Amino acid sequence: MNKYVILIAMLASFGVAFTSNAVSVALPTIAVDFNITNIMQNWLVNIYLLVIAAASVPFGKICGKYGLNKTMGIGLIGYVVGSILSGIAFNIEFMLVARIIQGIASAVLFVNSMAIITEQVPPQKRGQAIGITVTGVYLGLTLAPTVSGFLVEYVGWRSIFYITVPLILISYYLLTRIDKEWIIGGGDPIDVKGSLLYVVGILILMYGFTILHDVIGIITVVIGLVILAIFAKYELKEQYPIYDMHLFRNVKYTSSNIASLISYFATFVVTYILNYHLQYLNGFSPETTGLILIVTPLIMAIGAPIAGRLSDKINPQILAAIGMIIVSIALVILCFLDETTPLYMIFISMILQGVGFSLFSTPNNNVILGSVDKKDIATASASLSTVRTIGQSFSLGLLTLVFAYIMGNVPIIPQHYPQLILSSQITMILSTILCIIAILLSLMGIKSGNKN
């Protein structure tokens, strides 16, 4: 049973991660086919992340109430549908809709993968099980650049959406072999009003951030924050909240979630900056770019299970802090990225980032899931997905924002390369500052009396 559960979670995580990262390498080619600008390129990824961030919190409760097994199956089928629609997209509008469908299904898969493992696997082996699942994520991230680069160059970018469908179907088949159902809070009503407040608030906030260079963006961000404040106040009074805000009284839970949010905020954009740098400035093909970009996720895939085992024996928050220190060093190197940067410096930065993030991610996830009661596991699992995707969306949003300030809404062509370089450098400086904040947050709560 445990082996099936872990394998299902790993395969689902692999498929979602692969498709998410494969798109980054294909963006320049898709931009040519659909004749879209630099900012719209980013939105092909950002819309996907926005939907996951908005849907994960409600799905944390909904999936627990109606059964993790049943809803996992729905998510797997939904993801296949979204992948096929993305592959047959004939214009940018159709593709954005298909990515929304993918995002909704991915939210279900992200929430359920961690929740099922936490429900089924005993605490003393949970870190290792989470590490194996995270390995699936990093294997997907690892193979995505190389495989997608090859596919884009020799088959076509549409094939990157089809390649993982067989794995998702295998995961669905394995799921049908499990008779057990996991119900969390089955008798609790769904907090519809709270769900709507959260979804509307987070979507408005995250969209506003991407247009923060404009007055309407500032107004939108303020409106989003106000709605989320209303949501938080409402949830504190609700008997059956969609998200139990009282969990944030737990120092370890709070600091680890915020550290995770900021870490993804700081690091997710690196892949896109390096992708643009290698394809546009260095003139590398998608296939060569993919081979280079494999370095960081490959190291993460190797390091994640090791870090998982270590987090069962060593204080995971110490491991997480050490990891973010190493990541910070990697980002400092990229602050000086320009057309003269030798390739070996990029490799050094990627290696450091891979080592650092593998030390951070799994131990930090273990802290979050291990710091709550069993009844709150679904909520904590939803938090993992939510803070990750919010951080990733803000990260790409940061690049979009810097693009808007420095470059404007233009195609990425040689005459705009100096602005592209400046945009990348500014983004890396801001990301390094965020990493330093994440280090401090990772160290918080080590001496607290909260349950771990």
C-alpha positions, -999 to 999 in steps of 0.1 A, spaced: 0 0 0 27 25 10 47 18 -21 17 23 -43 9 56 -26 44 69 -29 47 58 -65 14 75 -75 25 107 -58 59 106 -74 46 99 -109 19 126 -106 45 151 -93 69 142 -121 44 148 -148 32 182 -134 68 193 -128 80 182 -163 53 201 -181 57 232 -160 95 234 -166 93 222 -202 73 252 -212 102 275 -202 125 261 -229 97 263 -255 87 299 -248 109 315 -275 96 291 -302 60 295 -290 65 333 -291 75 331 -328 45 309 -337 19 330 -319 37 363 -325 36 374 -288 57 398 -267 81 393 -239 54 399 -212 29 376 -229 56 349 -229 57 350 -192 19 349 -189 19 314 -205 35 302 -173 21 328 -149 -16 320 -157 -9 283 -148 7 293 -115 -20 318 -106 -47 292 -109 -28 267 -88 -23 293 -61 -59 303 -61 -73 267 -62 -50 250 -37 -65 263 -5 -101 255 -13 -91 221 -27 -72 213 6 -106 211 23 -127 199 -6 -104 170 -15 -102 159 22 -140 161 26 -149 141 -6 -119 116 -4 -83 120 -14 -84 89 -36 -115 99 -55 -104 135 -61 -69 124 -70 -84 104 -99 -104 134 -110 -72 155 -109 -52 130 -130 -79 129 -157 -83 167 -157 -46 171 -162 -46 148 -192 -74 169 -207 -55 201 -201 -23 187 -216 -40 176 -248 -58 209 -252 -25 228 -247 -9 207 -274 -36 214 -300 -39 251 -292 -42 272 -324 -38 307 -308 -26 323 -276 -62 327 -262 -70 290 -266 -37 280 -250 -43 303 -220 -76 285 -214 -60 251 -217 -33 262 -192 -61 272 -168 -75 237 -170 -41 223 -164 -36 246 -134 -69 235 -118 -60 198 -122 -24 204 -110 -37 220 -78 -56 188 -70 -26 167 -77 -2 189 -56 -26 190 -26 -35 153 -27 1 139 -33 14 153 0 -18 147 19 -21 110 9 15 104 19 11 122 53 -21 102 60 -7 68 49 30 68 58 40 67 95 58 98 110 91 81 114 93 74 76 74 105 64 106 125 57 119 98 34 85 94 16 83 132 11 118 131 -2 109 104 -28 79 125 -39 100 156 -41 125 135 -61 97 130 -86 93 168 -89 130 173 -94 133 144 -119 106 161 -139 124 194 -136 157 177 -145 145 159 -176 122 187 -188 149 211 -203 168 183 -222 138 163 -234 117 194 -243 147 210 -260 150 179 -282 113 178 -288 110 215 -297 139 212 -321 130 179 -338 93 173 -332 77 206 -324 68 224 -292 33 209 -290 48 175 -282 60 187 -248 24 186 -236 18 150 -248 50 133 -235 38 130 -199 3 118 -206 12 80 -205 28 85 -170 -3 102 -157 -24 74 -170 -2 49 -153 -6 68 -121 -44 67 -126 -43 29 -132 -23 24 -99 -48 45 -81 -76 23 -92 -58 -6 -76 -61 10 -41 -94 4 -24 -87 26 6 -102 60 8 -88 88 30 -114 112 44 -104 143 63 -132 164 78 -159 145 59 -187 158 81 -176 195 79 -195 218 55 -175 236 28 -168 273 36 -181 287 3 -179 324 13 -143 320 26 -133 301 -5 -146 329 -28 -129 356 -7 -96 338 -9 -98 330 -46 -108 365 -56 -83 382 -33 -53 361 -43 -60 364 -80 -65 402 -78 -33 406 -57 -11 384 -79 -24 400 -111 -19 435 -97 17 427 -88 26 419 -125 14 455 -135 27 473 -104 45 497 -127 11 513 -135 -12 532 -111 -40 506 -118 -15 479 -106 -10 496 -73 -47 500 -68 -53 464 -78 -27 452 -52 -43 473 -25 -77 459 -33 -63 423 -33 -47 429 1 -79 443 16 -99 413 4 -74 389 18 -75 408 51 -113 404 52 -108 367 44 -84 362 73 -108 380 97 -137 360 85 -119 327 88 -110 334 124 -147 335 132 -158 306 110 -166 273 127 -155 253 97 -130 276 79 -116 267 45 -82 276 60 -76 274 97 -59 307 104 -51 296 140 -24 274 125 -3 306 122 0 307 159 25 279 155 59 296 150 74 267 131 45 264 108 43 301 101 81 307 97 85 277 75 56 286 52 69 322 48 104 309 42 91 286 15 71 314 -1 101 337 -2 125 310 -14 104 302 -44 99 339 -50 136 343 -51 147 313 -71 119 302 -96 128 330 -120 164 318 -124 154 292 -150 137 318 -171 166 343 -169 191 316 -179 169 303 -206 166 338 -222 203 344 -217 214 312 -233 189 312 -263 189 350 -270 223 363 -260 244 331 -265 225 319 -295 221 284 -283 194 261 -297 166 248 -275 183 214 -273 216 228 -261 199 252 -237 180 222 -223 212 202 -218 227 231 -198 196 238 -177 195 202 -166 223 208 -140 203 224 -111 172 201 -111 195 170 -116 213 179 -84 180 185 -67 167 151 -77 198 134 -62 198 156 -31 161 156 -22 159 120 -8 192 124 11 179 157 26 147 139 35 165 112 54 187 138 71 156 158 82 143 127 101 175 128 122 187 164 122 167 196 130 152 203 95 151 240 101 189 241 104 193 221 72 169 245 55 188 276 66 221 261 54 205 253 21 193 289 16 228 303 24 242 282 -4 214 293 -28 222 330 -19 258 325 -30 245 311 -63 223 341 -69 251 366 -61 270 351 -90 241 357 -114 238 394 -103 267 400 -127 253 380 -156 259 397 -190 271 387 -225 307 383 -213 299 359 -185 318 326 -191 297 295 -192 316 278 -163 304 306 -139 268 298 -149 275 261 -142 290 270 -108 259 290 -99 236 262 -110 254 236 -90 253 257 -59 216 264 -64 209 227 -68 228 217 -37 213 245 -16 176 241 -27 177 203 -22 189 210 14 161 235 19 130 221 2 124 186 17 134 195 53 112 226 52 83 206 39 88 181 67 87 209 93 54 222 79 37 188 78 51 177 111 41 208 130 3 203 128 -23 178 142 -36 150 120 -69 168 113 -50 197 98 -28 177 74 -49 185 44 -47 222 51 -9 220 57 -5 200 24 -26 227 6 -2 253 22 28 236 6 12 239 -29 -1 274 -23 30 290 -10 51 273 -37 29 285 -65 23 320 -51 61 323 -47 67 310 -82 41 334 -97 55 364 -78 89 354 -90 79 353 -126 58 384 -119 89 402 -106 106 395 -140 75 407 -158 75 438 -137 112 445 -143 106 439 -180 78 464 -181 100 491 -163 132 485 -183 121 471 -217 85 478 -221 60 455 -238 83 445 -268 95 414 -286 129 401 -275 151 410 -304 188 420 -307 182 458 -303 166 451 -269 193 428 -256 210 455 -234 177 461 -216 173 423 -213 207 421 -195 199 449 -172 165 434 -164 181 401 -155 207 417 -132 181 438 -113 159 407 -108 188 387 -95 198 415 -70 162 415 -57 161 377 -55 194 376 -35 179 400 -9 148 377 -7 171 347 -1 187 364 29 152 370 44 144 333 38 175 323 58 164 343 88 129 328 86 143 292 84 161 298 117 129 310 135 111 286 158 140 262 163 137 267 201 100 271 201 78 247 220 55 241 191 49 205 180 74 193 154 
